[in-house]
Amino acid sequence: MENKIKSFLSDNNWQLVDNNKKANKVFKFKTFIEAFAWMTEVALGAEKLDHHPDWTNIYNTVNVLLSTHDENKLTEKDIALASLMDKSFDKYN
């Protein structure tokens, strides 16, 4: 994996998993409504990036797993989506 990708993700508190092929982060909100609003905003951005996360939502917590599936590794697409997620999340804290 490129050092740039690994550095960006680890510098922004993403955990590298599956032999550095995926990145995981848990986003916790005050309420379910905030979590759902964040997911909606991210979904619209992900569609524009043509890159979609694997994620689950339980009440106020969203667990995200990023990877570029067709390349079976992390790529610049994952940095773009992770950055979008992190910036959007800042609004809720």
C-alpha positions as a printed Julia matrix, in Angstrom:
93×3 Matrix{Float64}:
   0.0    0.0    0.0
   1.19   3.46  -0.76
   2.63   5.29   2.23
   0.48   8.34   1.43
  -2.71   6.34   1.83
  -1.53   4.59   4.98
  -0.31   7.85   6.51
  -3.51   9.72   5.75
  -5.71   7.03   7.22
  -3.66   6.44  10.37
  -3.2   10.2   10.91
  -6.99  10.54  10.87
  -7.72   7.67  13.28
  -8.75   5.06  10.72
  -7.72   1.52  11.66
  -6.1   -0.55   8.93
  -7.52  -4.08   8.79
  -7.43  -7.2    6.61
  -3.69  -6.96   5.85
  -4.01  -3.21   5.13
  -6.6   -3.84   2.39
  -9.38  -2.08   4.32
  -9.83   0.78   6.76
 -12.33   0.89   9.62
 -13.65   3.76  11.71
 -16.55   4.11  14.12
 -18.45   7.4   14.15
 -20.54   8.08  17.26
 -23.23  10.76  17.37
 -25.45  12.23  20.08
 -28.64  10.86  18.52
 -29.94   8.53  15.85
 -31.17  11.54  13.85
 -27.62  12.99  13.72
 -26.2    9.63  12.64
 -28.83   9.29   9.92
 -28.35  12.89   8.72
 -24.59  12.29   8.49
 -25.13   9.07   6.55
 -27.44  10.88   4.14
 -24.89  13.63   3.54
 -22.1   11.11   3.06
 -24.25   8.99   0.74
 -24.78  11.97  -1.57
 -21.04  12.69  -1.58
 -20.18   9.03  -2.12
 -22.47   8.95  -5.14
 -20.63  11.95  -6.63
 -17.31  10.19  -5.99
 -18.72   6.94  -7.41
 -17.28   5.18  -4.38
 -19.52   3.65  -1.74
 -18.74   2.53   1.82
 -19.65  -0.65   3.61
 -21.34   0.58   6.76
 -23.76  -0.32   9.49
 -25.84   1.9   11.73
 -27.06   1.01  15.19
 -28.84   3.89  16.91
 -26.21   6.68  17.2
 -23.22   4.7   15.93
 -22.05   4.17  12.36
 -19.34   1.59  11.71
 -17.56   2.2    8.38
 -15.34  -0.12   6.38
 -13.58   1.32   3.33
 -11.89  -0.52   0.47
 -11.8   -0.25  -3.29
 -13.5   -3.56  -4.05
 -12.5   -3.92  -7.7
  -8.82  -3.51  -6.74
  -9.05  -5.42  -3.44
  -7.05  -2.71  -1.64
  -7.18   0.86  -0.39
  -6.79   3.55  -3.03
  -7.06   7.31  -3.51
 -10.83   6.79  -3.74
 -10.8    5.68  -0.12
  -8.83   8.76   0.94
 -11.39  10.98  -0.81
 -14.32   9.25   0.89
 -12.61   9.11   4.3
 -11.84  12.81   4.04
 -15.45  13.6    3.15
 -16.66  11.54   6.12
 -14.26  13.14   8.58
 -15.09  16.69   7.45
 -18.81  16.03   7.61
 -18.47  14.45  11.05
 -16.73  17.6   12.39
 -20.06  19.43  12.1
 -21.57  17.13  14.74
 -18.93  17.7   17.42
